[in-house]
């Protein structure tokens, strides 16, 4: 990869909480990711969270880098961690985790509106995601949408499940969180932005930016996204009520830096 992040893109990220980056991931790396996706669909890793319903099939998984050597190489040894470092002007970067999102053809269910950090056992501002497109991504097959500037709201929304086939909410109620408004019913009240992506393009967005995605209305094109999450200097471990259980780490105590086998240091130390 030879992508160079511009100061204008950093400014857009800081102002809006999201910016599209063009041509970040080269063809060879895209092929490695695509091959790993097919391997995981055929034989899912331990944190598989896909589902199939009357609205189509979704395949999701996380912490794939721990079992997929090609994804480990991309997470730890590509130029992607340096993008996170430059965005935050950070001295150190840790990998938080990676995640896979595959909306198969005719998978019409929306991804509901949410912000990410309430799901994660961490505190701190320097937290971002790089969502890599494996397919041409448009409104027709479920591109992501973001509420511009929502990372500055300082509003933590209660985590909920995404798949309609799951009847029990595994996220305990956190009394410090609020329910997310019905954004879809009042779209005109929000500054919603989105961009089409070509394979290798990336959505760079903050962990507190509110976002969602449409369903895949197409019968001829999937929507595969592979996301890597990185954190910077000010992030500490916080296993509070209501976070995602697969992201808890027995090696850490509340207030610790994330440095561990599960959350390795990539830059700095």
SEKOL-369503 format. One record per residue: x negated, z negated, y of N, C-alpha, C in turn; residue in three letters. Coordinates in steps of 0.001 Angstrom, whole numbers, padded with zeros to 6 digits, always signed. Atoms other than C-alpha are relative to their C-alpha. Layout:
N
XZYXZYXZYALA...
This chain:
269
-000841+000000-001185+000000+000000+000000-000880+000000+001240UNK+000791-000101-001238-001266+000862+003482+000852-000257+001235UNK-000914+000229-001117+001601-000341+005678-000620-000942+001030UNK+000472+000845-001097+000688-001810+009076+001192-000420+000858UNK-001111+000547-000770+003218-004066+010785-000321+000073+001485UNK+000211-000144-001440+003649-003392+014519+000475-001242+000750UNK-000448+001121-000833+004077-005926+017303+001467+000163+000364UNK-001414-000243-000303+007429-004277+018104+000886-000466-001152UNK-000778+000455+001155+008640-004986+014568+000016-001517-000093UNK+000032+001465-000021+007514-008606+014827+000954-000531+001065UNK-000905+000414-001073+009359-008937+018142+001462+000143-000425UNK-001371-000218+000462+012511-007478+016574+000403-001055-001019UNK-000281+001047+000981+012285-009917+013661+000271-001334+000698UNK-000167+001281-000677+011877-012912+015977+001282-000044+000828UNK-001189-000057-000856+014701-011783+018261+001292+000083-000819UNK-001231-000340+000707+017237-010480+015730+000136-000670-001359UNK-000035+000582+001334+016295-012222+012481-000097+001005-001119UNK+000092-001057+001007+015993-008875+010700-000546+001257+000652UNK+000486-001293-000469+014172-005571+011032-000262+000874-001222UNK+000362-000888+001104+013890-002508+008763-001447+000469+000148UNK+001372-000496+000016+010356-001506+007806-000032+001251-000868UNK-000057-001295+000679+009793+002102+006779-001290+000293-000762UNK+001142-000457+000778+007531+003339+004001-000990-001074-000357UNK+000897+001127+000284+006123-000058+003067-000637+000132-001383UNK+000435+000051+001391+005860+000361-000706-000239+001418-000513UNK+000366-001346+000439+004077+003365-002214+000664+000349-001333UNK-000688-000501+001190+005326+005483-005112-000482-000689-001280UNK+000520+000646+001206+003039+003899-007696+000584-001400-000158UNK-000557+001351+000066+004218+000385-006836+001495+000040-000277UNK-001430-000144+000279+007841+001543-006799+000248+000260-001483UNK-000156-000274+001436+007405+002896-010306-000241-001260-000818UNK+000253+001259+000702+005914-000423-011451+001216-000922+000086UNK-001172+000851-000172+008883-002287-009999+001171+000543-000814UNK-001114-000613+000735+011381+000189-011492-000149-000227-001504UNK+000225+000238+001426+009790-000133-014934+000297-001460-000366UNK-000252+001420+000260+009926-003928-014692+001497-000305+000035UNK-001446+000185-000069+013598-003755-013705+000648+000403-001320UNK-000600-000463+001254+014462-001725-016788-000352-000932-001151UNK+000380+000964+001037+012507-004140-018987+000864-001252+000069UNK-000789+001214-000147+014445-007063-017545+001461+000242-000359UNK-001373-000312+000395+017791-005331-018003+000108+000036-001525UNK-000013-000096+001456+016910-004613-021633-000189-001367-000657UNK+000283+001321+000560+015571-008113-022263-000140-000997+001156UNK+000031+000818-001221+016504-010488-019400-000881-001232-000124UNK+000796+001212-000076+014154-013246-018341+000872-001242+000055UNK-000736+001255+000171+015150-016922-018412+000954-000349+001131UNK-000843+000381-001131+016817-017014-014992+001020+001099+000345UNK-001000-001057-000153+019197-014080-015496+001306-000571+000556UNK-001275+000442-000565+022340-014419-013367+000918+001184+000310UNK-000901-001127-000162+024121-011111-013744+001373-000290-000560UNK-001360+000135+000519+027736-010591-014648+000657+001369-000072UNK-000791-001212+000113+030247-007938-015601+001461-000400+000138UNK-001406+000301-000217+033842-007915-014398+000762+001308+000117UNK-000785-001217-000165+036673-005488-013754-000448+000804+001213UNK+000529-000706-001173+034785-004544-010565-001390+000570-000242UNK+001276-000624+000302+031644-003385-012361-001046-000977-000492UNK+001089+000778+000596+028276-004648-013558-001108-000244+001016UNK+001084+000424-000876+025645-006565-011613-001062-000681-000856UNK+001112+000655+000702+022210-007537-012937-000882-000698+001022UNK+000869+000765-000880+020304-010304-011207-000924-000895-000806UNK+000931+000925+000625+017277-012396-012075-000975-000486+001057UNK+000981+000528-000950+014635-014489-010350-001190-000579-000743UNK+001289+000479+000533+011100-015798-010849-000548+000965-001050UNK+000478-000992+000952+010264-012539-012604-001522+000096-000017UNK+001451-000131-000096+006644-012629-011404-000718-000866-001041UNK+000634+000916+000954+005963-015439-013870-000127+000616-001398UNK+000015-000605+001338+006642-013221-016899-000291+001499+000017UNK+000226-001445-000114+006112-009660-015581-001324+000236+000731UNK+001324-000136-000630+002397-008914-014927-000032+000978+001170UNK+000017-000969-001100+003080-005862-012737+000646-000582+001253UNK-000634+000628-001156+005420-007834-010491-000872-001132+000548UNK+000940+001033-000455+002915-010688-010365-001062+000619+000914UNK+001012-000681-000805+000336-008230-009029+000543+000349+001377UNK-000599-000378-001279+002718-007014-006315+000269-001229+000863UNK-000304+001214-000766+003804-010521-005289-001246-000659+000580UNK+001177+000789-000371+000307-011992-005140-001121+000818+000617UNK+001213-000729-000349-002166-009163-004539+000243+001307+000765UNK-000273-001167-000840-000415-006447-002518-000169-000391+001469UNK+000048+000287-001432-000259-006227+001282+001225-000775+000484UNK-001231+000656-000428+003171-007901+001312-000231-001415+000531UNK+000241+001329-000588+001874-011493+001788-000606+000070+001399UNK+000606-000104-001331-000136-010299+004789+001040+000349+001052UNK-001099-000237-000940+003082-009037+006386+000600-001333+000421UNK-000536+001320-000322+004475-012564+006147-000958-000783+000891UNK+000982+000724-000808+001251-014003+007547+000015+000484+001446UNK+000038-000522-001360+001307-011683+010531+001289-000318+000744UNK-001273+000315-000647+005004-012247+011254-000032-001413+000583UNK-000024+001394-000420+004488-016010+011492-001294-000454+000665UNK+001318+000416-000467+000860-015996+012692-000431-001262-000749UNK+000215+001184+000843+000420-018429+009794-001427-000050-000523UNK+001314+000181+000614-002800-019868+008417+000062+000096-001518UNK-000155+000007+001443-001418-020072+004903+001353+000606-000371UNK-001228-000581+000524+001196-018232+002855+000120-000390-001472UNK-000337+000259+001403+002827-019386-000379+001085+000967-000439UNK-001127-000695+000610+004983-017355-002684+001093-001019-000294UNK-001140+000838+000382+008426-018919-002927+000534+000477-001355UNK-000394-000602+001279+009888-016634-005610+000402+001443+000242UNK-000507-001361-000099+010989-013087-006333+001358+000075-000681UNK-001363-000094+000493+014476-011874-007167+000420+001461-000101UNK-000449-001355+000301+016181-008793-008547+001512+000098+000194UNK-001420-000247-000219+019549-007358-007475+000306+001457-000363UNK-000363-001359+000400+020986-004328-009298+001515+000126-000006UNK-001416-000357+000025+024431-003054-008388+000110+001353-000686UNK-000141-001239+000741+025236-000484-011018+001076+000874+000646UNK-000999-000918-000557+027397+002557-010257+001405-000583-000180UNK-001398+000459+000009+031042+001779-009454+000121-001517-000062UNK-000060+001462-000078+030215-001900-008938+000540-000339+001397UNK-000662+000012-001307+032718-002433-006120+000042-001365+000669UNK-000080+001341-000585+032422-006184-005556-001011-000178+001119UNK+000900+000328-001103+030964-007234-002210-000881-001190-000349UNK+000802+001217-000039+028113-009679-001890+000463-000773+001226UNK-000626+000730-001099+029727-012371+000233-001036-000418+001046UNK+000859+000417-001107+028328-013500+003578-000584-001379-000288UNK+000681+001271+000235+025778-016329+003414-001328+000016+000746UNK+001427+000040-000328+022405-017509+004616-000737-000689-001141UNK+000716+000325+001235+019683-018171+002067-000550-001420-000071UNK+000794+001223+000101+017823-021317+002991+000794-001214-000499UNK-000727+001131+000595+020661-023749+002154-000073-000047-001523UNK+000116-000040+001459+020191-022638-001481-001360-000505-000500UNK+001379+000193+000437+016475-023437-001543-000491-001406+000317UNK+000461+001371-000207+014739-026837-001899-001213-000082+000922UNK+001092-000012-000968+012599-026385+001192+000541-000271+001398UNK-000254+000122-001430+012528-027302+004880-001128+000692+000744UNK+001000-000677-000815+010717-025400+007623+000559+001297+000550UNK-000461-001207-000672+011072-022385+009870-000628+001268-000570UNK+000737-001203+000383+008487-020007+008422+000359+000418-001434UNK-000524-000430+001293+010549-018560+005582+000611+001387+000178UNK-000547-001350-000137+011282-014863+005088+000132+000681-001353UNK-000192-000833+001185+012351-012255+002565-000355+001441+000317UNK+000262-001439-000047+011176-008703+001945+000831+000648-001117UNK-000932-000632+000945+014004-006728+000266-000389+001463-000124UNK+000551-001335+000214+012538-003551-001235+001052+000892-000638UNK-000952-000957+000554+014799-000541-001826-000679+000854-001064UNK+000463-000888+001065+014301+001290-005118+000769+001318-000007UNK-000863-001185-000081+017099+003800-004389+000330+000258+001464UNK-000555-000247-001327+018410+005512-001308+001206-000915+000166UNK-000984+001061-000176+020586+002737+000104+000813+000276+001257UNK-000903-000360-001086+023612+003551+002258+001249-000877-000074UNK-001249+000748+000029+027035+002137+003097+000767+000261-001293UNK-000768-000384+001185+028420+003988+000060-000442-000746-001259UNK+000437+000691+001221+026266+002166-002508-000470-001434+000252UNK+000165+001443-000162+026030-001279-000944-001191-000449+000810UNK+001104+000467-000835+023442-001512+001807+000317-001387+000564UNK-000175+001336-000547+022895-004956+003272+000401+000062+001465UNK-000408+000160-001386+024446-006083+006556-000448-001377+000480UNK+000544+001226-000569+023125-008775+008886+000697-000304+001325UNK-000504+000390-001315+024475-010739+011838-001200-000268+000889UNK+001176+000066-000862+021948-010200+014571-000053-001334+000744UNK+000222+001254-000703+020508-013432+015969+000521-001234-000705UNK-000607+001161+000669+022253-015680+013416-001035-000974-000541UNK+001036+000944+000450+018928-017175+012323-000228-001103+001013UNK+000165+001002-001061+019013-019074+015630+001236-000886+000160UNK-001211+000814-000111+022471-020593+015066-000228-001459-000373UNK+000214+001335+000555+021057-023669+013295+001258-000497-000709UNK-001191+000339+000778+024095-023620+010994-000316+000219-001483UNK+000288-000031+001430+023673-024424+007309+001319+000097-000749UNK-001264-000264+000662+026447-022957+005195-000060-000389-001475UNK-000075+000498+001362+027534-024453+001881-000217+001125-001014UNK+000190-001003+001049+026152-022479-001090+001215+000131-000911UNK-001064-000301+000950+028686-020836-003374-000508+001050-000979UNK+000363-001038+000956+028491-018620-006439+000429+001365+000521UNK-000276-001362-000425+028650-014851-006100+000869+000776-000990UNK-000732-000777+000998+030103-013532-009362+001406-000521-000215UNK-001386+000408+000193+033870-013568-009759+000269-000509-001406UNK-000228+000426+001370+033503-014184-013491-000370-001459-000219UNK+000395+001402+000142+032143-017677-012856+001059-000879+000652UNK-001103+000816-000493+034906-020243-012501-000456-001333+000565UNK+000477+001317-000433+032779-023339-011880-001146+000191+000983UNK+001049-000076-001010+030690-023724-008737-001125-000961-000374UNK+001076+000901+000412+027271-025079-009837-000691-000688+001168UNK+000670+000591-001157+026282-026039-006285+000771-001228+000469UNK-000638+001224-000464+027045-029643-005428+000270+000100+001499UNK-000376-000024-001406+028746-030173-002096-000980-000842+000807UNK+000902+000717-000894+026253-031103+000623+000777-000388+001249UNK-000820+000413-001141+027979-033184+003316-000544+000440+001348UNK+000584-000462-001260+025593-031851+005955+000288+001479+000268UNK-000259-001432-000145+026694-028247+005371+001441+000243+000460UNK-001351-000424-000362+029733-026383+006680+000380+001226-000818UNK-000463-001220+000657+031876-023705+005072-000240+001186+000921UNK+000253-001174-000803+030998-020232+006224+001318+000578+000495UNK-001243-000623-000492+033622-018558+008448+000344+001255-000803UNK-000430-001232+000656+035628-015613+007120-000462+001181+000855UNK+000623-001036-000834+033263-013092+008676+000613+001360-000278UNK-000538-001315+000350+034692-010128+006800+001356+000241+000653UNK-001320-000140-000623+038144-010808+008258-000081+000141+001513UNK+000152-000056-001457+036758-010943+011812-001298+000700+000375UNK+001272-000695-000195+033936-008426+011738-000279+000327+001465UNK+000203-000390-001405+034484-007382+015368-000495-001158+000862UNK+000440+001169-000767+033648-010927+016490-001496-000247-000134UNK+001415+000239+000284+030075-010639+015209-000815+001263+000270UNK+000927-001115-000246+027071-008472+016044-000641+000390-001324UNK+000435-000391+001344+026705-006887+012607-000838+001270+000089UNK+000895-001160+000004+023792-004499+012059-000381+000335-001437UNK+000445-000446+001312+022656-002449+009091-000739+001310+000163UNK+000779-001236-000020+020345+000437+008265-000017+000600-001395UNK+000268-000677+001265+020108+003022+005526-001484-000145-000328UNK+001388+000075+000440+016928+002720+003473-000299+001131-000975UNK+000533-000895+001022+014878+005244+001548-000812-000840-000984UNK+000847+000751+000924+012987+004151-001590-001353-000336+000630UNK+001247+000464-000605+010006+002091-000449+000173-000651+001354UNK-000312+000717-001236+011666+000922+002773+000376-001443-000327UNK-000186+001442+000199+012209-002806+003279+000873-000578+001103UNK-000615+000899-000985+014599-005181+005013-000880-001249+000069UNK+000727+001236-000256+012477-007968+006519+000953-000929+000746UNK-000965+000864-000683+014719-010925+007361-000318-001472-000221UNK+000240+001434+000002+014608-014637+008088+000954-000677-000982UNK-000798+000697+001003+015930-017142+005549+001294-000586+000554UNK-001227+000515-000589+018571-018382+008011+000904+001098+000550UNK-000824-001104-000476+019898-014930+008941+001196+000181-000932UNK-001215-000188+000792+023500-014539+007792+000113+001472-000392UNK-000048-001378+000490+023918-011450+005627+000954+000108-001181UNK-000834-000322+001147+026074-009792+002980-000258+001447-000360UNK+000179-001399+000391+026456-006391+001349+001301+000533-000573UNK-001157-000642+000594+029125-003919+000375-000196+000231-001478UNK+000091-000390+001389+029912-002908-003159-000577+001399-000133UNK+000480-001359+000284+028549+000219-004790+001199+000858-000379UNK-001165-000848+000213+031334+002773-004445-000351+001308-000702UNK+000449-001287+000507+029265+005578-005957-000039+000017-001533UNK+000065-000182+001446+029442+006929-009493-001293+000683-000424UNK+001215-000772+000295+026089+008737-009233-001283-000694+000409UNK+001224+000644-000471+023655+006262-007670+000109-001510-000097UNK+000096+001449+000046+022677+002682-008442-000474-000518+001350UNK+000648+000622-001159+021534+000207-005804-000858-001140-000510UNK+000959+000978+000487+018417-001593-006966-000794-000558+001174UNK+000809+000667-001007+016809-004126-004681-000875-001057-000649UNK+000930+001019+000499+013750-006256-005423-000523-000769+001208UNK+000299+000833-001162+013126-009179-003059-001108-000993-000316UNK+001059+001006+000109+010037-011326-002531+000121-000932+001203UNK-000134+001018-001050+010263-014587-000540-001347-000687+000210UNK+001249+000673-000336+007249-016050+001265+000262-001088+001040UNK-000109+001083-000973+006754-019241+003284-001364-000244+000639UNK+001220+000226-000767+004215-020291+005899-000353-001468+000186UNK+000674+001279-000205+002507-023333+007404+000911-001229-000015UNK-000804+001197-000262+005430-025639+008203+000983-000345-001114UNK-001019+000168+001041+007361-025470+004927-000390-001111-000967UNK+000197+001097+000948+007737-028554+002712+001146-000032-001012UNK-000961+000085+001092+009602-029391-000473+001103-000999+000344UNK-001144+000865-000316+013105-030868-000093+001117+000236-001019UNK-000998-000199+001053+015201-031167-003283+001323-000694+000312UNK-001229+000636-000465+018380-032113-001403+001196+000430-000861UNK-001233-000304+000734+021934-031953-002712+000396+001461+000210UNK-000623-001312-000096+023305-028517-003510-000918+001185-000102UNK+000910-001140+000072+020186-026393-003967+000014+000607-001403UNK+000047-000727+001260+019534-023881-006746-000927-000705-000993UNK+000785+000744+000983+018347-025678-009878-001248+000747-000487UNK+001222-000680+000465+015913-022919-011033-001162-000059+000986UNK+001069+000072-000992+013939-023476-007820-000560-001406+000171UNK+000562+001349-000039+013375-027198-008322-001341-000022-000731UNK+001359+000047+000555+009803-028177-009191-000396-001454-000254UNK+000333+001378+000378+008888-031352-011096-001365-000442+000526UNK+001348+000342-000457+005317-031188-009786-000040-000432+001456UNK-000025+000288-001429+006422-031771-006179+000927-001163+000308UNK-000854+001064-000527+007874-034723-004264+000482+000408+001389UNK-000548-000307-001322+009979-034624-001112-001082-000133+001070UNK+000980-000009-001076+007804-033743+001868-001319+000642-000347UNK+001252-000656+000408+004998-032137-000159-000055+001439+000499UNK+000200-001441-000092+003534-028791+000694+000350+000615-001352UNK-000460-000630+001233+004641-026273-001883-001114+000305-000993UNK+001137-000399+000836+001149-025774-003356+000179-000503-001435UNK-000259+000342+001390+001775-025691-007102-000074+001274-000820UNK-000024-001171+000865+001786-023391-010086+001253+000835+000242UNK-001255-000721-000246+005404-022490-009303+000008+000687+001357UNK+000024-000537-001369+004742-021878-005589-001450+000163+000453UNK+001459-000090-000235+001141-020651-005428-000360+000380+001422UNK+000591-000443-001271-000973-020340-002296-000567+001403-000218UNK+000517-001367+000072-001736-016668-001678-001050+000233+001076UNK+000918-000143-001133-003433-016801+001731-000283-001385+000564UNK+000371+001291-000574-005329-019784+003164-000204-001050-001069UNK+000194+001069+000974-005571-023151+001500-000375-001287+000673UNK
